[in-house]
Amino acid sequence: MNNQQAYNQWAGNYDTVINKTRDLEGKALRTVLSQFQFTSVLEIGCGTGKNTEWLIPHAEKIIAADFSIEMLAKAKSKIDSLSVEFRQADIREAWNFREGEFDLIICSLVLEHIENIEFVFREAKTKLKAGGLLYIGELHPFKQLMGSKARFETVTGTFELECFIHHYSDYFNAALTNGMKCIGTEEWFDDDDRTTVPRLLTMVFQKNSGIPSSDNT
Ligand SMILES: C[S@@+](CC[C@H](N)C(=O)[O-])C[C@H]1O[C@@H](n2cnc3c(N)ncnc32)[C@H](O)[C@@H]1O
């Protein structure tokens, strides 16, 4: 079973099974992004719409994309809003969205499934407006190194999805290569206990505004 087929199966109970990573990421995204208001948002790997729903009052227009038709069907069954458009898309292939359209791109718990994240940053850069933001919320690489990965129960037992480990430097170098700077990063712990291995990593990158900096005189 490949990841697309796996998510089609997992869609049935993705929202209802106990999943600390899903829940903590929802909390993290809300904490990080609630200070902003957006015009046009692209959410990649929207899944069952956990974050799409929250985004509605924070944005005029949202495109929510995912490669799993069943995850999208769940999201559509929960969200009925004229400001949300759902699309099936595989983010490993060229992104078929308008260039320079979005002031925010969101990527929650998706990049662990993408081997080449530099490609994602490259595509995101072309689809963002100047000064636009890229939010990433992912399983922390330390947690991945401890053996955590996306998995779910099937009738034949636990199924583990194909996952890749991305280190801090991988994200930051991909951003640098694509003219983005980090404007915020945070590590998120179970029960806020900072003596334990962090569960999640969030980062917000900003595309170059195109305005020359005044401090290079
Ligand atoms: C762990 S779920 C996260 C869903 C949602 N963002 C959330 O935070 O609850 C990962 C999602 O990414 C999607 N996904 C994985 N690989 C993808 C790809 N190559 N292109 C598009 N979507 C992908 C899956 O179908 C799934 O819905």
The ligand as a Gaussian input file, in Angstrom:
#p B3LYP/6-31G(d) Opt

LIG

0 1
 C       -1.003000      13.409000       8.736000
 S       -2.133000      13.986000       7.535000
 C       -2.284000      15.706000       8.018000
 C       -3.602000      16.292000       7.568000
 C       -3.845000      17.712000       8.090000
 N       -2.901000      18.646000       7.493000
 C       -3.744000      17.728000       9.573000
 O       -2.865000      18.417000      10.103000
 O       -4.564000      17.059000      10.214000
 C       -1.128000      14.132000       6.068000
 C       -1.930000      14.548000       4.860000
 O       -1.028000      14.826000       3.795000
 C       -1.532000      14.256000       2.615000
 N       -0.405000      13.996000       1.725000
 C        0.646000      13.165000       1.943000
 N        1.476000      13.172000       0.887000
 C        0.933000      14.040000      -0.018000
 C        1.324000      14.471000      -1.310000
 N        2.418000      13.997000      -1.919000
 N        0.551000      15.370000      -1.949000
 C       -0.589000      15.849000      -1.359000
 N       -1.015000      15.459000      -0.144000
 C       -0.255000      14.565000       0.530000
 C       -2.263000      12.993000       3.063000
 O       -3.215000      12.550000       2.132000
 C       -2.883000      13.464000       4.367000
 O       -4.161000      13.998000       4.193000

